[in-house]
Amino acid sequence: MPFEADFAHAVNRTTDSLEPDLTALLGGAVQRGRSRRRRRSAGVIAGVGTCAAVAAAALAIPGTSVGTHLGGSDMEMVALAMPRSAISGDQMTAALQKTFPGGRFSQVTGQSNNPSDPRGGLVANGGLVLDDGQGAAFVGVSTVRLKLPLKDGDGLNCERTPARPAGDTCAMSELPSSAAIPGGAVVMFEQSAAKQPATADTARRWTVTVTVKSTGGQLQLVEWNSTGGGSGADTPKPTRVAPPLSEQQVVAALTGEVWAPILGAVA
């Protein structure tokens, strides 16, 4: 399934506090699950992908996020907190579609969180294939709440072990405090190739993670320039050069009115 890698990502995220074997869950579905948490210090890591599964696999895997990251033994686990209230998969996919107005959508899938039962999942996510006239692209989103005080971990620090492959990038910035983001937020921008060494026909993934410093609420949006996640030779070839939205547009969307109710519910 082309999207399993991303959904696995989300799965990892939920399991950050449970410690399951994500690899068995989806063979790399949503890779960060928000597994993405590329934790940089030593720790136990159930590494597989996360979010990708969100799309094609409409998997009901508890707590998953969208993106694709391979876990490693040198990652630090990030503590998750229970979300304030339930967020449905339908809410996630509806907000995701509003983020790309005018687009055509297919293979839409979502995953709810369950605040009343940690085993039901701490991460809500959604994914779909977008056709905006510039080439089909898989996009996925996940939301989770980190425990305070925030520590180095997924979406909070670009440092990682092992080092990122040549060509992959990561940058950090901060948003000032505002009515929408009390206390400000930490923003991580990542770009990764689906396989190494990357070539002209290697698909790429752009990930933007926004973490509200005062609440621990976190939103992560992943965009592919192909129709799905996956890894290596299993990743669909690029269908476009650039992602549907620029990094700045993604930040504006995740901190805008469309995602405000969801960010408020999780944090």
Secondary structure, DSSP 8 states (H G I E B T S, - for coil): -TTHHHHHHHHHHHTTTT---HHHHHSSSSSSTTTT----SS--------THHHHHT----SS--SS-----TT-----B---SS---HHHHHHHHHHHSTT-EEEEEEEE---TT-GGG-S-EEEEEEEE-SS-EEEEEEEEEEB-SS--SSTTT----SS---TT-EEEEEEE---SSSTT-EEEEEEEEESSSS--TT--EEEEEEEEETTT-EEEEEEEESSS----GGGS---S-SS-SS-HHHHHHHHTSTTTHHHHHHH-
